[in-house]
Amino acid sequence: MPQRIMYIPLDERPVNVVYPKMILDISDVEVLLPPVNIMGMKKKNADISLLSNWMEANISDIDYLVLSIDMFIYGGLIPSRIHNRPYIQCINNLNLLKKFKNINDKLKIYAFDTIMRVPSYNSDDEEPDYYELYGEKIFELGALMDKISQNISSNEEKQQQEIIKEEIPSDAMQDYIKRRELNNKITKAVINYVEEDIIDFLIIPMDDCSEFGFSSKERRNIMSIIRQKGLLHKIYSYPGADEVGCTLVTRAFNKIIKYQPRLYIRYSSVVGPTLIPRLEDRSVHETVKYQIIAAGGIVVDNSLECDFVLMVNPPSYNTLRLYDGNDSIFKRIELNDPYRNINEFVLAVKYYIEKDIPCAVADVAQVNDVDDDMMMLLKSYHLLDKLLSYAGWNTSSNTLGTVIAHSMVTSYYIVNNKLYDSNEIKSKKFLCQRYLEDWAYQHYVRKDIIDMLEDMQISYFNLEDKLDYVCDTIKDKLYDFQNKNLMGLKFDFDVNIPWNRLYEIGITFK
């Protein structure tokens, strides 16, 4: 009987449901997911009672449970930011993990519990209603409070903190702090479950974080507890969120088949690995190493002893100015970037592939966009369909976790001469999906649709009755892109828009 993984995702979006399943489908390991209709919808929380009952009914013959604490306790990622669940209710639900272990004594639990993000902008699309007016102020206040608590603030910053405090309504701030404190209390309870061997491995990812702020302060406190309990080997914390499902199902896969992938890392620049990407709190290189070991791999010193090369295209001083590919002063303008050598980078990819060394490309130069120059070079050298994996979506950590997970699973079958047509096609489909979503949609198609919004009288965050029309238009444009650019990756697909907004799409292959 094949080994089985039960996977409880962070929310119902394709990045959290479809990506991990597509990656595991490359393998011989079976993955079981709950019905989508009980997993909630954006701000509507999952039916936690139904979810728990479904898990209990299916847990007896599961080998690994990969579990989002945010889904299990609060009903999803966004519900974790807006809920009003009492502490006792949250703890009672958490206690069900003990019951699951009693039902199935061979069960291993890999969990992840996000530190609540602090967006730096005004928007209530994924936050409480008051974030529409005071989001930026809440972010600024958190950063100032953190600096003051560490005695590294200036007198001007101390004065600025008092000014901002007065600008945020007290009831909004009280609601925000109360929820953060409750979530933080639950995280500490989850850490205790690791200490008691109820949870076997835990990742505490920092969702859209920064060097200073509420989340950074919470993480320092949490890491102090982890150190005191001697759990540094069982609990990792680093930037990320939506990719962690991919990371942990891959870790479970690697444990099942007793595989520790060996990665050699190579960058397109010298400075880039030392820079801190947008929405994160540490340098690219430190996060890369965490992403690798979290998924069950190890970094090696050269390309001759690796299972695959991880080629990372990091940010530069220039690309860090591009906060978002859609809303930038550089929109539709080529960026002249002397800080990276993309030509040499792509030639290195070509060299490794010609030497039969599998190559994966993590494109993290920009937030929420790809490096189009690099992609066109990969196309010019006919390398797109030859990569082991590729990603370039949203944050640096989102991309890294996706690329590493996909590469690790596929590389096992390459290393062991087991990559048959059926496995390879599934791997190529995921590669094709990345090009369509990350390159075609993020860099080209989404901008085209944004230009049409005014004429359609709809907004970026609500497509209203134009949803089907927009979906069909996107699909047509993606097929055009595929025909022009993805010669060796021709698969039929459908397109959906999961949250009725333009930020992301879902692609399913026929």
LINZI-V250775 format. One record per residue. RES is the residue in three letters. SS is DSSP state (~ for helix, > for strand, _ for the rest). OMEGA is omega as a letter, one per 40 degrees, with the letter a starting at -180 (NA if undefined). Layout:
BEGIN
RES_SS_OMEGA, RES_SS_OMEGA
END
This chain:
BEGIN
MET___a, PRO___i, GLN___a, ARG_>_i, ILE_>_i, MET_>_a, TYR_>_i, ILE_>_a, PRO___a, LEU___i, ASP___a, GLU___a, ARG___i, PRO_~_a, VAL_~_a, ASN_~_a, VAL_~_a, VAL_~_a, TYR_~_a, PRO_~_a, LYS_~_i, MET_~_i, ILE_~_i, LEU_~_i, ASP_~_i, ILE___a, SER___i, ASP___a, VAL___a, GLU_>_i, VAL_>_a, LEU_>_i, LEU_>_i, PRO___i, PRO___a, VAL_~_a, ASN_~_i, ILE_~_a, MET___i, GLY___a, MET_>_i, LYS___a, LYS___i, LYS_>_a, ASN___i, ALA___i, ASP___a, ILE_~_i, SER_~_i, LEU_~_i, LEU_~_a, SER_~_i, ASN_~_i, TRP_~_i, MET_~_a, GLU_~_a, ALA_~_a, ASN_~_a, ILE_~_a, SER_~_a, ASP_~_i, ILE___i, ASP___i, TYR_>_i, LEU_>_i, VAL_>_a, LEU_>_i, SER_>_i, ILE_~_i, ASP_~_i, MET_~_a, PHE_~_a, ILE_~_a, TYR_~_a, GLY___i, GLY___a, LEU___a, ILE___i, PRO_~_i, SER_~_a, ARG_~_a, ILE_~_a, HIS___i, ASN___a, ARG___i, PRO___a, TYR_~_a, ILE_~_i, GLN_~_i, CYS_~_a, ILE_~_i, ASN_~_i, ASN_~_i, LEU_~_a, ASN___i, LEU_~_i, LEU_~_i, LYS_~_i, LYS_~_i, PHE_~_i, LYS_~_i, ASN_~_i, ILE_~_a, ASN___a, ASP___i, LYS___a, LEU___i, LYS_>_a, ILE_>_i, TYR_>_a, ALA_>_i, PHE_>_a, ASP___a, THR___i, ILE_>_a, MET___a, ARG___i, VAL___a, PRO___a, SER___a, TYR___i, ASN___i, SER___i, ASP___a, ASP___a, GLU___a, GLU___i, PRO___a, ASP___a, TYR___i, TYR_~_i, GLU_~_a, LEU_~_a, TYR_~_a, GLY_~_a, GLU_~_i, LYS_~_i, ILE_~_i, PHE_~_a, GLU_~_a, LEU_~_i, GLY_~_i, ALA_~_a, LEU_~_i, MET_~_i, ASP_~_i, LYS_~_a, ILE_~_a, SER_~_i, GLN___a, ASN___i, ILE___a, SER___i, SER___i, ASN_~_i, GLU_~_i, GLU_~_i, LYS_~_i, GLN_~_i, GLN_~_i, GLN_~_a, GLU_~_i, ILE_~_a, ILE_~_i, LYS_~_a, GLU_~_a, GLU_~_i, ILE___i, PRO___a, SER_~_a, ASP_~_i, ALA_~_a, MET_~_i, GLN_~_i, ASP_~_a, TYR_~_a, ILE_~_a, LYS_~_a, ARG_~_i, ARG_~_a, GLU_~_i, LEU_~_i, ASN_~_i, ASN_~_i, LYS_~_i, ILE_~_i, THR_~_i, LYS_~_i, ALA_~_i, VAL_~_i, ILE_~_i, ASN_~_i, TYR_~_i, VAL_~_i, GLU_~_a, GLU___a, ASP___i, ILE___i, ILE___a, ASP___i, PHE_>_a, LEU_>_i, ILE_>_i, ILE___a, PRO___i, MET_>_a, ASP___i, ASP___a, CYS___i, SER___a, GLU___i, PHE___i, GLY___a, PHE_~_a, SER_~_i, SER_~_i, LYS_~_i, GLU_~_a, ARG_~_i, ARG_~_i, ASN_~_i, ILE_~_a, MET_~_i, SER_~_i, ILE_~_a, ILE_~_i, ARG_~_a, GLN_~_a, LYS___i, GLY___a, LEU___a, LEU___a, HIS___a, LYS___a, ILE_>_i, TYR_>_i, SER___a, TYR___a, PRO_>_i, GLY___i, ALA___a, ASP___i, GLU___a, VAL_~_i, GLY_~_i, CYS_~_a, THR_~_a, LEU_~_i, VAL_~_i, THR_~_i, ARG_~_i, ALA_~_i, PHE_~_a, ASN_~_i, LYS_~_a, ILE_~_a, ILE_~_i, LYS___a, TYR___i, GLN___a, PRO___i, ARG_>_a, LEU_>_i, TYR_>_a, ILE_>_i, ARG_>_a, TYR_>_i, SER___i, SER___i, VAL___a, VAL___a, GLY_~_a, PRO_~_a, THR_~_a, LEU___i, ILE_>_a, PRO___i, ARG___i, LEU___i, GLU___a, ASP___a, ARG___a, SER_>_i, VAL_~_a, HIS_~_i, GLU_~_i, THR_~_i, VAL_~_a, LYS_~_i, TYR_~_a, GLN_~_a, ILE_~_a, ILE_~_i, ALA_~_i, ALA___i, GLY___a, GLY___i, ILE_>_i, VAL_>_i, VAL___a, ASP___a, ASN___a, SER___a, LEU___a, GLU___a, CYS___i, ASP___i, PHE_>_i, VAL_>_i, LEU_>_i, MET_>_a, VAL_>_i, ASN_>_a, PRO___i, PRO___i, SER___i, TYR___a, ASN___a, THR_~_i, LEU_~_i, ARG_~_i, LEU___a, TYR___a, ASP___a, GLY___a, ASN___a, ASP___a, SER___i, ILE___i, PHE___a, LYS___i, ARG___i, ILE___i, GLU___a, LEU___i, ASN___a, ASP___a, PRO___a, TYR___i, ARG___i, ASN___a, ILE_~_i, ASN_~_i, GLU_~_a, PHE_~_a, VAL_~_i, LEU_~_i, ALA_~_i, VAL_~_i, LYS_~_a, TYR_~_a, TYR_~_a, ILE_~_i, GLU_~_i, LYS___a, ASP___i, ILE___a, PRO___a, CYS_>_i, ALA_>_a, VAL_>_i, ALA_>_a, ASP_>_a, VAL___a, ALA___a, GLN___i, VAL___i, ASN___i, ASP___i, VAL___i, ASP___a, ASP_~_i, ASP_~_i, MET_~_a, MET_~_i, MET_~_i, LEU_~_i, LEU_~_i, LYS_~_a, SER_~_i, TYR___i, HIS___a, LEU___a, LEU_~_a, ASP_~_a, LYS_~_i, LEU___i, LEU___i, SER_>_i, TYR_>_i, ALA_>_i, GLY___a, TRP___i, ASN___a, THR___i, SER_~_a, SER_~_i, ASN_~_a, THR_~_a, LEU_~_a, GLY_~_a, THR_~_a, VAL_~_a, ILE_~_a, ALA_~_a, HIS_~_a, SER_~_a, MET_~_a, VAL_~_a, THR_~_a, SER_~_i, TYR_~_a, TYR_~_i, ILE_~_a, VAL_~_a, ASN___i, ASN___a, LYS___a, LEU___i, TYR___a, ASP_~_a, SER_~_i, ASN_~_a, GLU_~_i, ILE_~_i, LYS_~_i, SER_~_i, LYS_~_i, LYS_~_i, PHE_~_i, LEU_~_i, CYS_~_i, GLN_~_i, ARG_~_i, TYR_~_a, LEU_~_a, GLU_~_a, ASP_~_a, TRP_~_a, ALA_~_a, TYR_~_a, GLN_~_a, HIS_~_a, TYR_~_a, VAL_~_a, ARG_~_i, LYS_~_i, ASP_~_a, ILE_~_i, ILE_~_i, ASP_~_a, MET_~_a, LEU_~_a, GLU_~_i, ASP_~_a, MET_~_i, GLN___i, ILE___a, SER_>_i, TYR___a, PHE___i, ASN_>_a, LEU___i, GLU_~_a, ASP_~_i, LYS_~_a, LEU_~_a, ASP_~_i, TYR_~_i, VAL_~_a, CYS_~_i, ASP_~_i, THR_~_i, ILE_~_a, LYS_~_i, ASP_~_a, LYS_~_i, LEU_~_i, TYR_~_i, ASP_~_i, PHE_~_a, GLN_~_a, ASN_~_a, LYS_~_a, ASN_~_a, LEU___a, MET___a, GLY___a, LEU___a, LYS___i, PHE___i, ASP___a, PHE_>_i, ASP_>_a, VAL_>_i, ASN_>_i, ILE___a, PRO___a, TRP___i, ASN___i, ARG___a, LEU___a, TYR___a, GLU___i, ILE___i, GLY_>_i, ILE_>_i, THR_>_a, PHE_>_a, LYS___NA
END
